[in-house]
């Protein structure tokens, strides 16, 4: 009743192929953007910005990049943390070695460094797949850890591999508070999400999905597997590299190679699986789940124990948080293996026929 598109006629192919062809979707997205850009900065606290909002925005961008490779092209990857590290250290070298380098150009160049690195470690996808490809991409993680810890040139001869940045500016405006950092990251996320959505709807996105569904049949109908797979690695690595540069420059400020460990790769893969593979919205939903749930459990468990007159230490809370978090992931994958994006699609379909049964 509230979601039906009765009376919304399409008179051209362009109108029918819009990203949001239904009027309700357009109004919902407009309201969501107004809330994100105007409402949230007015009501959010410093803790929400530093602990929830900024990490969520950056991780959502990284999840978009992983989803292009894993969800749309079907190429499993466990080296996302390495791509983030290459983007972060690549952007740092451009920023530190070239005086006056603009921040946006620095982030783009860091993404291009990750693109080259991703294509290099994407070459095994031309010969192997599945578990073997996962192991091949995992090698990128160990190679990046060794490279940024042992090759001192990347860290400007810093013995520990720890580097830092300061005095960040965009078009002359300093980014020195949480609101400015949040709005800058959110703007980049919206631009990247729009470009990614249009990319997967085009010819190259159809090639990726054909390779994902059956690469042999895709090659028979004229799709070049080499171009499709390597282009997916390139685009995915570029977005992940930009997210890694944002994570280092905006969120951390000072970092070392362990900030982009294999745990980060697994977190990004969980975001895609839980949010929904092959869905742009799935990156946002998965990032929200992974970022917010541990914080919620950390705050809720002591209160829940106090209801029963119990007092638990921070160590017990951290262990219980990991156990509950893992159990919820397993339970969710069993109940809805297609992710939160599928639940959202089912909900929209039910709203179309409400109040009739479905």
N, C-alpha and C positions, 0 to 999 in steps of 0.2 A: 504493500500500500504506500509506504513512504519512499520506496526505492524503485518504483516502476517508472519506465521511460515512456509511458503513454503520451502520444502527441509530440514526441521529439523525433521529427522526421529528418532523415539525411538526404540531401539533394546532390551530393557530390562524393567522389571517392575520398577527397581530402577530409571532408567532414566525418566520413565513416571510419577513417583510419587515424583519428585523433588519439592521443595518449589517454585522454579522459573523454570518451564519446558521450557519456551520460552526464546530464546537467548536474545531478546530485553529486557526482564524483568531483566535478570542477569546483562546486561550492565547498565541498568538504576539504579539498586540498587547499583552497584559498584560506579557509578558516584555520587549517592546521599551520599554514605558513605564517599567518598573522599571529597565531599563538606562539609559534617558535621564535619569530623575530621581534615581536613587540611584547606579548604577554609574559613570556618566560623571563626576559631581563628585568621586568618590573617586579616580579614576585619571588624569584629564586634567590636563595641565600648563597653566601660564599662557599659553604660546604657543598651545596648541590652543584654548583659550577665545577668545583675542583674534583669532586669525588664521583659525580654521576654524569653531568651534561657534557662536559668537554671530552671525557673518555668515551662516552656513548657516540658522539658525533664522529670522532676520529676512527673508532673501531667500526662504525657503520660503513665508512668509506672503504676501509680495508676489507670488510666482508663483501662489499660490492665487487671488489676486484677478485676475490677468491671465488665468488659465485659465478663470475664470467667464465673462469677456467674450469671449475668443478661442476657447476650446475648447468651451464649452457653448452660447454664443449665436452664435458664428461672426462676430463683429464685430472685424475686425482693428484693432489699436491700436498706435501708436508714441508715445503720450504718457504712458506709465506713469511715466517719470521725473518728468514735470511733476506727476502726481498725488501722487507721493511728496513732491515739494518743497512742494506746497500743504499736505499733511498735516503736514509738519515745521514749516513757518513758521506755519501756523495754530495748531498746538499750542504753539509757542514764544510767540506773542502772548498766548494765554490764560494760559500759565504765568508770563510775565513781567509782564503787566499786572494780573492778579488775584492779590493776595497769598493764600497758603495754598491755592491751587488743587491738589486731589489729582491725582496723576500719572495714574491710570487715567482719570479724567474728562477730563484734558487730552488724552490720546491719543484718546479717543472724540470729543471736540470737533474735534480735528485731522482725524479721519476724516470727520466731517460736513462740514467745509470742503472736503475733497477730493470728497465726494459732490456738493455743489453745483457745483463746478468741472467734475466729470466729466459731470454731466447737461447743463451748458451746452455743452460740446464734444462731447457725444453727440447733440445735435440734428441734425447733418448726416447721421447714420446713418439718419434717416427718409427721406432722399432719395437718398443715394449709398451705394455699397458697394465692397468690394474695394480696389483701389489708390487710388481717390478718397477713400475713408474713411480709409485709412492716411495720406494727405497731410493730410486735415482734422485728424486727431488729432495729427499731427506739428506742426501749427500751435500746439497747446496747449503743446508743449515750448518753442518759441521765445517764446511769449507769457509763460510762467512765468519763463524766464530774464530777459527784459526787466523784468518786473514786480518781481521780488525784487532786481534789481540797481539799478533806477532809482527805484522808489518807496520812499523811505527810511522811510516809516511802518511797513512790514512788518518792518523790521530795527531799529526804535527809533532811527532816524536814524544808524545806523552807516554811515560813508562807503563801506567796502569791501563791505558786504552780509554780512560775517562775524558770526555770533552764537554764543553758547555758553550752556550750562546747567550747573548744579552743584547739589549737595545734594539729589539725588533721593531720595524716600522713598515707600514704599508701606505704608499703614496704620501709619505711625510707624516702620517699619523702614528704615534707610538702604540704598540700593543703591550701595555704594561698592567692591565687589570683583567679580571676574570670575564667581565662582560665583553670586552673587546676581543679577547681570545675566543670566546664562545661564538660571537657573531662572525668572526673571520672564518673559523672552521666550518660553521654552518653554511656560510655562503659558498665556500668551496665544495662542500658536500652536495648542495643543491645543484651546482653546475655540473659536477661529475655524475650525479644520478641522472640528470636530464640527458647528458650526452650518452651515458651507458644505456638508458632506456631506448633512445633513438637508434643506437648502434645494434642492439639485439633485435630490434624490429625490422632492420634492413636486411640486405642480401648477405652480408657477412655473418649476421646473427643466425640466419637460416642455415648457412653452411656449418656453423658451429653445432647447431642442434642436429643437423643431419649426421655429422661425425659422431656426436654423442649417441644417437639412436642406433646407427649401424654404419661404421666407417667403410666397410666393403661396398655396401650398396651406394653410399654417397660417392665413392670413387667411380662406380659404374656409371652414374648419371652425370659425371663430368666435374664433380667437386674435387679440388686438389687437396688431399690430406695434409701435405707439407705446409701449404700456405695457411690452411684453416687452423691447424694445431699451433703453428708458430705465431700466427697473428693473435690467437687466444692467449698464449703465454705472454706476448708483448703487451697487449692491452691490459691484461690482468696485472702484470708486474709493474706497469706504469702507475696504475691506480694504487696498488699496494705500496709502491715506493713513495708516492706522494703522501699517503697516510702515515708511513713510517717517518718521513721528514716532519710532518705535523706532530706526530707523537713525541718526537725528540725535541723539536724546537718549541712547541707551544705547551705541551703537557709536562714534559720532564724538565726541560731547560738544561740539565746536565745528565749525561748518560754514559753507559759503558756497554760493551758487547753483550753482557748478560741480560740487558734490558730487552733484547730481541732473541731470547732463547727458543728452544723447541716448544716450550710451553705456550708461547705466543702463537706458534703455528697450529697447535692443537685447539687452542681457543678459537681461532678464526675458522677452523674447519667445523667445530661444534656450532658456531654461529650460523654457518651456511646450512648445516644439516637440520638444526632446530628451526631456523627461520623459514626454510623452504628452498630447496635447490631449484635453479632455473626460474627465479623470481627476484625482481629488483626489490620489491617490498620485503622479501624474506631477509635481505641483508639488514634492514632496519629492525625488523622484529627479532631476529636472532641476536643482534648486538644489544638490544634492550634487555633481552632475557639473560644473557651472559653477564652483562655489566651490573644490572640492578639486583638480580636474585642473590648473589653473595652478600651484597650490602644489606639487603632485607633480612637474610638469615642471621647475619651478624648482630643486627639490632633486635630481632624478634626472639632468638633463642634464650637470651638472659631473662627477658620478660616472661616468656612461656615457662621457664624453670621456676621463676619467682611465684607463679600462680600455685605451684605445688610445694612452696616453702623450701625450695632448693636453691643453692648458690653454686654456680659453675664457674670455673676459671676461664681465662681467655684462651688457654691451650685447649681445653675441652671444647670450647665454642668453635675454635678454628678447625679441629678435627671433625666435629659433628657437622660443621658447615660443608666440608668437603664430601663427607659421606652422603648427606642429604642432597647436595648438589648433584653428585654422580647418580644417585638413585632416581632423582627426578628426571635427569636426562634419559636414562634407560627406560623409565616408565613412559616418558613422552614419546620416545621413538617407537615403542610398542603400540601405543594408542593411536598416534597419528604420525606415521613415518614420512609423510609429505610436508610436514612442518607447519608452523604457525600461519604461513601464507595460505595454505590449503584451508585451514579453519576459517580464515577471514573470507576466502572465496565462498565457502559453504554458507557462512553467515549472510553474505550479500545475496546469495541465491534464495535463501529462506525468506529474506525481507522482500524479495520480489513477489512472492506468492502469498505472503502473510495477508489475512489470518487463515488461509486454507492450508490443509496438511501437506507435507512434502515428504 
